[in-house]
Amino acid sequence: MNSPQTPLDDFRFPGLRRRGFLAGAAAMAGLGALTVTGCAGSGSGGTAGEGDGKPRRGGRLRAAFAGGGASETLDPHLANLFADVARAKALFDKLADYGADLSARPRLASAWEPNAGLDRWKVTLREAAFHDGRPVTAEDVLHSYRRIADPGKAFRAKASLEPVDLAASRALDPRTVEFVLKRPTAEFPNVLAAFGAYIVPRGHQDFDGGPVGSGPFRFVSFAPGRSAVLRRNEDYWDGAPYLDEVEFVVANEESARINALLGGQVEYAHELNPATARAHEGKGHIEIVRLRNSVMQSFAMKTDRPPFDDKRVREAFFLIADREELVDGALSGTGEIGNDLFGKGYEYYAAHLPQRAQDLDRAKALLRQAGAEKLKVTLDTSPVAAGFTEAAAIFRDQAAKAGVTVEIRTGSKDSYWKDILDSGTLCSYRSGAMPIEAHISQRLLTGSTTNATKWHHKDFDALYQQAQSTKDKKERAAVYERMQRRLYAEGGFLVWGFADWIIGTARTVRGVAAEAPANSLDWARFDKVWLA
């Protein structure tokens, strides 16, 4: 979990101190732990604003994000907030990034190929240049990864790079890296796409005063906690952006972001709530873009302690949940029901398993079998995330119909994610987009450091290692399916829904991808956006 920060009041949009945390690989941050999709979304179809729908060059787009105050930095390896990552991906590149289905897609890497044992991977770089004209080389890649892995630093991608033996890895030539791994890793491309694994040039640089990356925009100015201005990189390997400039503006309060959008002070407002979307969608003033399946919403049951150490009790709780009521009530209908598995719509997701529905009679029978007919449990929740307290109240009422008494305990926003990791028995939980493999490795293995359900099973660990040692993708998918069937039957995550991530734009904005979950390649992809 990121340590608490106190953002400065924004100089244009005074208000909120709410932080937009990115969870991705930082599991316990909740959402807050990323091939190009079609550019649908705001103004798609050429119906909004002016113009014929064809991309045009020019203009400055102002994008409002919640920020991190005076401690903000443009060092891409320290990116933890959504604002940090949006700025980092504008200035820098990774070897790979996540497509809409959270599978790894090539970026600075043009190709990758494993050996037969899956413990050595040869990565070929495309021809690309840093903003100062130097080519991106294999030595820059190794420098970047070794910087991230520095034991004296707390860089975001460090845990993701753990499988790599960086001392043994080497540059075969200027555009080829041989990565030596500590063990077979079939999903090694996910490491290349890891959150925060950006490539920076060798040597010291002033990240906040003049960062040099290989991304679509070049540095102009940066005022931590206030704004950053970036200008088009005409020589970008993936094609120069349409925009002349993009300005990232800090507006911590959600109401400040929507009011700035409505008032014409910004053209893009990140992270709007469902009520705001309902109030403005279809009214003709702004466009609302919903990024589907961006946020897993769930309750986490501690499987190593009563009452949830009995799988019959866990199954009963699966059957108590009325998922449609939870999505409608806690998410204002802006999402889809879940099926007790992470990653709906993502690569390897076991979509064919029967959709679980409320069955109070079966739930009561299971509780009787477990000797838990008059069960009382405490549900830890917090206003730390949208919908948490609402979902807790709805589930309390649902549980009462099965004879279960749920007492709600509301925790601190500042310490919630840390508090629930080891304490309590049942809690509200959410997660942003990441590969299903990463969700398993970070949260469901015996040695996982952010294992909120305390799911500790050596045979399950062995299945994960089997998957990582299986080169054939169909065979590997079959192993992941076995793991998901086990979680579906007796896991600790009651996944009741998947929330939309909501963005607002001016009616003149085009090219905002609507099929890209937050954390994926096409989220906040300002090099593909234009102003009509």
C-alpha positions as CSV (number, residue, x, y, z in Angstrom):
1,M,0.0,0.0,0.0
2,N,1.2,3.5,-0.8
3,S,1.9,5.6,2.2
4,P,-0.6,8.4,2.9
5,Q,0.0,11.7,1.1
6,T,-1.7,15.0,1.5
7,P,-2.2,16.7,-1.9
8,L,-2.0,20.4,-2.1
9,D,-5.2,22.3,-2.8
10,D,-5.3,22.7,-6.5
11,F,-4.5,26.2,-7.6
12,R,-7.5,26.2,-10.1
13,F,-9.8,23.7,-8.6
14,P,-9.6,23.9,-4.8
15,G,-11.1,20.9,-2.9
16,L,-10.6,17.3,-2.5
17,R,-7.8,15.4,-1.0
18,R,-8.9,12.1,-2.5
19,R,-6.2,10.2,-4.2
20,G,-6.7,8.1,-7.4
21,F,-4.7,5.1,-6.5
22,L,-3.7,2.5,-9.1
23,A,-3.7,-1.0,-7.8
24,G,-2.6,-3.0,-10.6
25,A,0.5,-4.8,-9.3
26,A,0.2,-3.0,-6.0
27,A,-2.5,-5.4,-4.9
28,M,-3.7,-4.0,-1.7
29,A,-4.3,-0.5,-3.1
30,G,-7.5,-2.0,-4.4
31,L,-7.8,-0.2,-7.7
32,G,-6.0,1.7,-6.0
33,A,-3.2,-2.0,-6.6
34,L,-2.2,-1.5,-18.0
35,T,-3.0,-4.7,-29.7
36,V,-4.4,-1.3,-29.7
37,T,-8.2,-1.4,-29.6
38,G,-10.5,0.5,-31.9
39,C,-10.8,4.1,-30.9
40,A,-14.5,4.2,-29.9
41,G,-15.7,6.4,-27.1
42,S,-16.4,10.1,-26.7
43,G,-17.7,11.6,-29.8
44,S,-17.4,8.3,-31.7
45,G,-19.3,8.2,-34.9
46,G,-18.7,11.9,-35.6
47,T,-22.0,12.9,-34.0
48,A,-20.8,15.2,-31.3
49,G,-19.1,18.6,-31.8
50,E,-17.9,19.7,-35.2
51,G,-15.9,18.0,-37.9
52,D,-16.2,15.0,-40.1
53,G,-14.8,12.5,-37.6
54,K,-11.4,12.3,-39.3
55,P,-8.3,12.9,-37.0
56,R,-6.9,16.4,-37.2
57,R,-3.7,17.8,-35.8
58,G,-3.4,20.7,-33.4
59,G,-4.6,22.1,-30.1
60,R,-3.9,21.5,-26.4
61,L,-6.0,19.0,-24.4
62,R,-6.3,19.7,-20.7
63,A,-6.9,16.5,-18.7
64,A,-8.0,16.7,-15.0
65,F,-6.8,13.9,-12.6
66,A,-6.7,13.5,-8.9
67,G,-3.1,14.1,-7.8
68,G,-0.5,13.5,-5.1
69,G,0.4,16.9,-4.0
70,A,3.9,18.3,-3.6
71,S,5.4,14.8,-3.5
72,E,4.4,14.2,-7.2
73,T,7.3,13.2,-9.5
74,L,7.8,12.4,-13.2
75,D,10.1,9.5,-12.3
76,P,8.2,6.7,-14.1
77,H,9.5,4.0,-11.8
78,L,7.7,5.7,-8.9
79,A,4.3,6.0,-10.6
80,N,1.6,5.0,-8.1
81,L,-1.3,7.3,-8.8
82,F,-3.4,7.3,-12.0
83,A,-2.1,10.8,-12.7
84,D,1.5,9.5,-12.4
85,V,0.9,6.7,-14.8
86,A,-0.9,8.9,-17.3
87,R,2.0,11.3,-17.4
88,A,4.6,8.4,-17.4
89,K,3.0,6.7,-20.5
90,A,3.0,10.0,-22.3
91,L,6.7,10.5,-21.7
92,F,8.0,6.9,-21.7
93,D,7.5,3.5,-23.1
94,K,7.6,-0.1,-21.8
95,L,8.7,-3.1,-23.7
96,A,5.1,-4.4,-23.7
97,D,1.7,-3.3,-22.4
98,Y,-1.6,-4.8,-21.8
99,G,-4.3,-5.0,-24.4
100,A,-8.0,-4.8,-23.7
101,D,-8.1,-8.5,-22.6
102,L,-5.0,-7.9,-20.4
103,S,-2.7,-10.0,-22.6
104,A,0.7,-8.6,-23.3
105,R,1.2,-6.7,-26.5
106,P,4.5,-5.6,-28.0
107,R,5.6,-1.9,-27.6
108,L,9.3,-1.1,-27.6
109,A,9.8,-4.8,-28.0
110,S,9.0,-6.0,-31.5
111,A,9.2,-9.7,-30.6
112,W,10.1,-12.1,-27.9
113,E,10.9,-15.8,-28.0
114,P,11.6,-18.3,-25.2
115,N,13.9,-21.3,-25.2
116,A,12.5,-24.8,-24.7
117,G,12.8,-24.6,-20.9
118,L,11.0,-21.2,-20.7
119,D,13.8,-19.9,-18.5
120,R,15.6,-17.8,-21.1
121,W,13.8,-15.2,-23.3
122,K,15.3,-13.4,-26.3
123,V,13.7,-9.9,-26.7
124,T,14.1,-7.9,-29.9
125,L,13.8,-4.1,-29.8
126,R,12.1,-2.1,-32.5
127,E,13.9,1.0,-33.9
128,A,13.0,3.8,-31.5
129,A,14.7,6.9,-30.2
130,F,14.8,8.9,-26.9
131,H,13.8,12.5,-27.0
132,D,17.4,13.5,-27.1
133,G,18.0,11.5,-30.3
134,R,19.8,8.6,-28.8
135,P,18.5,5.1,-30.0
136,V,16.8,2.9,-27.4
137,T,19.2,0.0,-26.9
138,A,19.5,-3.3,-25.1
139,E,21.8,-1.6,-22.5
140,D,19.1,1.0,-21.8
141,V,16.7,-1.8,-21.1
142,L,19.0,-3.6,-18.7
143,H,19.9,-0.3,-17.0
144,S,16.2,0.5,-16.5
145,Y,15.4,-3.0,-15.0
146,R,18.4,-2.9,-12.8
147,R,17.4,0.5,-11.5
148,I,14.0,-0.8,-10.7
149,A,15.4,-3.8,-8.9
150,D,17.8,-1.7,-6.7
151,P,17.4,-3.3,-3.3
152,G,17.7,0.2,-1.7
153,K,14.7,1.6,-3.6
154,A,11.0,1.0,-3.5
155,F,10.2,1.2,-7.2
156,R,6.7,0.0,-8.2
157,A,7.8,-2.8,-10.7
158,K,10.4,-4.4,-8.4
159,A,8.2,-7.3,-7.4
160,S,7.2,-8.0,-11.0
161,L,10.8,-8.2,-12.1
162,E,11.6,-10.8,-9.3
163,P,11.7,-13.7,-11.7
164,V,14.5,-12.1,-13.7
165,D,18.2,-12.8,-13.0
166,L,19.4,-9.4,-14.0
167,A,23.1,-10.2,-13.2
168,A,23.0,-13.0,-15.7
169,S,20.9,-11.2,-18.3
170,R,22.8,-9.5,-21.1
171,A,22.7,-7.5,-24.3
172,L,23.4,-9.8,-27.3
173,D,23.6,-6.8,-29.6
174,P,22.3,-3.2,-29.5
175,R,18.7,-4.3,-30.2
176,T,18.6,-7.8,-28.6
177,V,18.3,-8.6,-24.9
178,E,18.7,-12.1,-23.5
179,F,16.8,-12.4,-20.2
180,V,17.8,-15.2,-17.9
181,L,15.1,-16.2,-15.5
182,K,15.3,-17.9,-12.1
183,R,12.6,-20.5,-13.1
184,P,10.4,-21.3,-16.0
185,T,8.0,-18.4,-16.7
186,A,5.6,-19.0,-19.5
187,E,3.9,-15.6,-18.9
188,F,7.2,-13.7,-19.0
189,P,5.7,-11.1,-21.5
190,N,3.6,-10.0,-18.5
191,V,6.8,-9.0,-16.8
192,L,7.7,-6.8,-19.7
193,A,4.3,-5.2,-19.5
194,A,4.4,-4.8,-15.7
195,F,3.1,-1.6,-14.1
196,G,6.0,0.8,-13.8
197,A,8.5,-1.1,-15.9
198,Y,9.3,1.9,-18.1
199,I,12.5,2.2,-20.2
200,V,14.7,5.1,-19.4
201,P,18.1,6.0,-21.0
202,R,21.3,5.1,-19.3
203,G,22.9,7.7,-17.0
204,H,21.5,10.1,-14.4
205,Q,18.7,12.4,-15.4
206,D,16.6,15.0,-13.7
207,F,13.1,13.4,-14.0
208,D,11.3,16.4,-12.6
209,G,13.3,19.1,-14.3
210,G,13.7,17.7,-17.8
211,P,12.9,14.0,-18.2
212,V,14.0,12.2,-21.3
213,G,11.9,9.2,-22.5
214,S,11.0,7.6,-25.8
215,G,7.2,8.3,-25.5
216,P,4.8,10.3,-27.7
217,F,5.2,13.6,-25.8
218,R,8.2,15.6,-24.8
219,F,8.6,17.5,-21.5
220,V,7.7,21.2,-21.3
221,S,7.0,22.0,-17.7
222,F,6.0,20.4,-14.4
223,A,4.6,21.9,-11.2
224,P,4.1,19.0,-8.7
225,G,0.5,18.9,-7.4
226,R,-0.6,21.4,-10.0
227,S,0.1,20.6,-13.7
228,A,2.4,19.2,-16.3
229,V,2.6,20.3,-19.9
230,L,4.0,18.0,-22.6
231,R,4.5,18.7,-26.3
232,R,4.1,16.4,-29.4
233,N,7.1,14.2,-30.2
234,E,7.2,14.5,-34.0
235,D,9.6,11.5,-34.2
236,Y,7.6,9.0,-32.1
237,W,8.1,5.5,-33.4
238,D,4.4,4.8,-33.3
239,G,3.4,8.0,-35.1
240,A,3.3,11.5,-33.9
241,P,0.3,12.5,-31.7
242,Y,-2.5,14.6,-33.2
243,L,-2.4,17.0,-30.3
244,D,0.1,19.8,-30.2
245,E,0.2,19.6,-26.4
246,V,-1.4,17.8,-23.5
247,E,-1.7,19.4,-20.0
248,F,-2.3,17.3,-17.0
249,V,-4.1,19.4,-14.4
250,V,-4.6,18.3,-10.8
251,A,-8.2,18.5,-9.5
252,N,-8.5,16.3,-6.5
253,E,-12.2,16.7,-5.9
254,E,-14.5,14.8,-8.2
255,S,-16.9,17.7,-8.2
256,A,-14.0,20.0,-9.2
257,R,-13.2,17.8,-12.2
258,I,-16.7,17.6,-13.5
259,N,-17.3,21.4,-12.9
260,A,-14.1,22.2,-14.8
261,L,-15.2,20.0,-17.7
262,L,-18.7,21.6,-17.7
263,G,-17.1,25.1,-17.5
264,G,-14.7,24.5,-20.4
265,Q,-11.6,24.7,-18.2
266,V,-10.6,21.1,-19.2
267,E,-11.6,18.7,-22.0
268,Y,-11.0,15.4,-20.1
269,A,-12.1,14.5,-16.6
270,H,-10.8,11.2,-15.1
271,E,-12.6,9.1,-12.5
272,L,-16.2,10.3,-12.3
273,N,-18.7,8.6,-10.1
274,P,-21.9,6.8,-11.3
275,A,-24.2,9.5,-10.0
276,T,-22.3,12.1,-12.0
277,A,-22.4,10.0,-15.1
278,R,-26.2,9.5,-14.8
279,A,-26.8,13.2,-14.3
280,H,-24.9,14.2,-17.5
281,E,-25.1,11.2,-19.9
282,G,-27.1,11.9,-23.0
283,K,-27.8,15.6,-22.1
284,G,-25.6,16.9,-24.9
285,H,-23.2,19.0,-22.7
286,I,-20.4,16.4,-22.3
287,E,-19.6,12.8,-23.4
288,I,-19.4,10.0,-20.9
289,V,-17.0,7.1,-21.6
290,R,-17.4,3.9,-19.6
291,L,-14.5,1.5,-19.5
292,R,-16.1,-1.8,-18.9
293,N,-14.8,-4.5,-16.5
294,S,-12.2,-2.2,-15.0
295,V,-12.8,-2.8,-11.3
296,M,-13.5,-6.1,-9.6
297,Q,-15.9,-5.6,-6.6
298,S,-15.9,-8.2,-4.0
299,F,-16.0,-9.3,-0.4
300,A,-12.9,-11.2,0.8
301,M,-13.3,-14.1,3.3
302,K,-10.3,-15.1,5.4
303,T,-10.1,-18.9,4.6
304,D,-7.7,-19.7,7.4
305,R,-9.9,-18.8,10.4
306,P,-13.5,-19.4,11.6
307,P,-16.1,-19.2,10.2
308,F,-14.6,-19.1,6.7
309,D,-12.2,-22.0,7.2
310,D,-15.2,-24.2,6.5
311,K,-15.8,-24.2,2.7
312,R,-19.5,-24.8,3.3
313,V,-19.8,-21.4,4.9
314,R,-17.9,-19.8,2.0
315,E,-20.3,-21.5,-0.5
316,A,-23.2,-20.3,1.6
317,F,-22.0,-16.7,1.3
318,F,-21.6,-17.1,-2.4
319,L,-25.3,-18.1,-2.5
320,I,-26.5,-15.4,-0.2
321,A,-25.4,-12.6,-2.6
322,D,-27.9,-11.1,-4.9
323,R,-25.4,-9.8,-7.4
324,E,-27.9,-7.7,-9.5
325,E,-29.1,-5.9,-6.4
326,L,-25.5,-5.2,-5.4
327,V,-24.6,-3.8,-8.8
328,D,-27.8,-1.8,-9.0
329,G,-27.5,-0.4,-5.5
330,A,-23.8,0.0,-4.9
331,L,-22.7,0.8,-8.4
332,S,-25.9,2.6,-9.6
333,G,-26.1,-0.1,-12.3
334,T,-22.8,1.0,-13.9
335,G,-21.2,-2.4,-14.1
336,E,-21.8,-6.1,-14.6
337,I,-22.5,-8.9,-12.2
338,G,-19.6,-11.1,-11.1
339,N,-19.2,-14.9,-10.7
340,D,-16.7,-15.2,-7.9
341,L,-13.7,-15.1,-10.2
342,F,-11.4,-12.2,-11.0
343,G,-10.8,-11.0,-14.6
344,K,-14.1,-11.0,-16.5
345,G,-13.4,-10.5,-20.1
346,Y,-9.6,-11.1,-19.7
347,E,-7.3,-13.7,-21.2
348,Y,-7.8,-17.1,-19.6
349,Y,-11.1,-16.1,-17.8
350,A,-13.3,-19.2,-17.2
351,A,-16.4,-17.6,-18.8
352,H,-18.3,-20.9,-19.3
353,L,-18.8,-21.7,-15.6
354,P,-22.5,-21.4,-14.6
355,Q,-23.5,-17.9,-13.4
356,R,-24.1,-18.2,-9.7
357,A,-27.4,-16.8,-8.5
358,Q,-28.9,-16.2,-5.0
359,D,-30.2,-19.4,-3.4
360,L,-31.2,-18.7,0.2
361,D,-32.6,-22.2,0.8
362,R,-29.3,-23.9,-0.3
363,A,-27.3,-21.3,1.7
364,K,-29.3,-22.1,4.9
365,A,-28.8,-25.8,4.4
366,L,-25.0,-25.4,4.0
367,L,-24.9,-23.3,7.2
368,R,-26.9,-26.0,9.1
369,Q,-24.4,-28.6,7.8
370,A,-21.5,-26.4,9.1
371,G,-23.2,-25.9,12.5
372,A,-23.5,-22.2,11.7
373,E,-27.2,-21.6,11.7
374,K,-27.1,-18.4,13.7
375,L,-23.9,-17.1,12.4
376,K,-22.7,-13.6,13.3
377,V,-19.8,-12.0,11.4
378,T,-18.2,-8.6,11.2
379,L,-17.8,-7.0,7.8
380,D,-15.0,-4.5,7.6
381,T,-15.6,-1.7,5.1
382,S,-14.6,1.9,4.5
383,P,-15.5,4.9,2.4
384,V,-12.0,4.4,0.9
385,A,-13.6,3.3,-2.4
386,A,-16.8,4.1,-4.2
387,G,-19.7,1.7,-3.4
388,F,-18.0,0.0,-0.5
389,T,-20.3,1.1,2.3
390,E,-23.4,0.8,0.1
391,A,-22.5,-2.8,-0.8
392,A,-21.8,-3.6,2.8
393,A,-25.3,-2.4,3.8
394,I,-27.0,-4.3,1.0
395,F,-25.2,-7.5,1.7
396,R,-26.0,-7.2,5.4
397,D,-29.7,-7.1,4.5
398,Q,-29.3,-10.1,2.1
399,A,-27.5,-12.1,4.7
400,A,-30.3,-11.5,7.3
401,K,-32.7,-13.4,5.0
402,A,-30.5,-16.5,5.4
403,G,-30.3,-16.1,9.2
404,V,-26.9,-14.6,9.2
405,T,-26.2,-11.4,11.3
406,V,-23.6,-9.1,9.6
407,E,-22.3,-6.3,11.8
408,I,-20.6,-3.6,9.7
409,R,-17.4,-2.0,11.0
410,T,-16.3,1.1,9.2
411,G,-12.5,1.6,9.0
412,S,-10.2,4.5,8.3
413,K,-9.6,5.6,4.7
414,D,-5.9,6.1,5.5
415,S,-5.2,2.6,6.9
416,Y,-8.0,0.4,5.6
417,W,-5.9,-1.6,3.0
418,K,-3.2,-2.3,5.5
419,D,-5.7,-3.1,8.3
420,I,-7.7,-5.7,6.4
421,L,-4.7,-7.6,5.0
422,D,-4.2,-9.7,8.1
423,S,-7.0,-8.8,10.6
424,G,-10.7,-9.5,10.6
425,T,-12.6,-12.3,8.8
426,L,-14.7,-10.6,6.1
427,C,-14.0,-7.3,4.3
428,S,-14.9,-5.1,1.3
429,Y,-12.3,-5.5,-1.5
430,R,-11.7,-4.3,-5.0
431,S,-9.0,-4.6,-7.6
432,G,-8.1,-2.9,-10.8
433,A,-7.2,-4.6,-14.1
434,M,-4.3,-6.9,-14.3
435,P,-3.6,-10.3,-16.0
436,I,-5.3,-13.2,-14.3
437,E,-1.8,-14.8,-13.9
438,A,-0.7,-11.7,-11.9
439,H,-3.8,-11.8,-9.7
440,I,-3.0,-15.4,-8.9
441,S,0.7,-14.9,-8.2
442,Q,0.2,-11.8,-6.1
443,R,-2.9,-12.8,-4.1
444,L,-3.5,-16.5,-4.1
445,L,-0.2,-18.3,-3.6
446,T,1.1,-19.4,-0.2
447,G,3.9,-17.0,-0.5
448,S,1.9,-14.1,-1.9
449,T,2.5,-10.9,0.2
450,T,-1.0,-9.5,-0.5
451,N,-3.0,-12.6,0.1
452,A,-6.1,-11.0,1.6
453,T,-8.1,-14.3,1.7
454,K,-5.3,-16.3,3.2
455,W,-5.7,-18.9,0.5
456,H,-2.8,-21.2,1.3
457,H,-2.8,-24.5,-0.7
458,K,0.3,-26.2,-1.8
459,D,-1.5,-28.1,-4.6
460,F,-2.8,-24.8,-5.9
461,D,0.7,-23.4,-5.8
462,A,1.9,-26.5,-7.8
463,L,-0.8,-25.8,-10.4
464,Y,0.5,-22.3,-10.8
465,Q,4.1,-23.6,-11.3
466,Q,2.7,-26.1,-13.8
467,A,1.1,-23.3,-15.8
468,Q,4.3,-21.3,-15.8
469,S,6.2,-24.3,-17.1
470,T,3.7,-25.1,-19.9
471,K,4.8,-23.7,-23.2
472,D,1.7,-24.7,-25.2
473,K,-0.9,-21.9,-24.6
474,K,-4.0,-24.2,-24.9
475,E,-2.5,-26.6,-22.3
476,R,-1.6,-23.6,-20.1
477,A,-5.1,-22.3,-20.4
478,A,-6.5,-25.7,-19.3
479,V,-4.4,-25.4,-16.1
480,Y,-5.6,-21.9,-15.4
481,E,-9.2,-23.2,-15.8
482,R,-8.6,-26.0,-13.2
483,M,-7.4,-23.3,-10.8
484,Q,-10.4,-21.1,-11.5
485,R,-12.8,-24.1,-11.0
486,R,-11.3,-24.6,-7.6
487,L,-11.7,-20.9,-6.7
488,Y,-15.2,-20.9,-8.0
489,A,-16.1,-23.8,-5.8
490,E,-14.4,-22.9,-2.6
491,G,-12.3,-19.7,-2.9
492,G,-12.3,-16.7,-0.6
493,F,-13.3,-14.0,-3.0
494,L,-17.0,-13.4,-3.3
495,V,-16.8,-11.4,-6.6
496,W,-20.2,-9.8,-6.9
497,G,-19.5,-7.3,-9.7
498,F,-17.3,-5.5,-12.1
499,A,-17.5,-1.7,-12.1
500,D,-17.2,0.6,-15.0
501,W,-14.4,3.2,-14.9
502,I,-16.0,6.5,-15.9
503,I,-14.4,9.3,-17.8
504,G,-16.0,12.6,-19.0
505,T,-14.9,14.5,-22.1
506,A,-15.8,17.6,-23.9
507,R,-17.9,17.0,-27.0
508,T,-15.0,18.1,-29.2
509,V,-12.8,15.3,-28.0
510,R,-12.3,12.2,-30.3
511,G,-10.3,9.0,-30.2
512,V,-10.9,8.0,-26.5
513,A,-10.8,4.2,-26.5
514,A,-14.0,2.8,-24.9
515,E,-12.8,-0.9,-24.9
516,A,-9.8,-0.3,-22.7
517,P,-10.0,-1.1,-19.0
518,A,-8.3,1.3,-16.7
519,N,-4.6,0.2,-16.4
520,S,-4.4,-1.1,-20.0
521,L,-2.5,0.3,-23.0
522,D,-5.3,2.4,-24.4
523,W,-6.5,3.9,-21.2
524,A,-5.3,7.6,-21.1
525,R,-3.8,7.1,-24.5
526,F,-3.5,10.8,-25.4
527,D,-1.3,10.2,-28.4
528,K,-4.4,8.8,-30.2
529,V,-6.8,11.6,-29.1
530,W,-7.7,14.6,-31.2
531,L,-9.9,17.7,-31.0
532,A,-12.6,18.1,-33.6
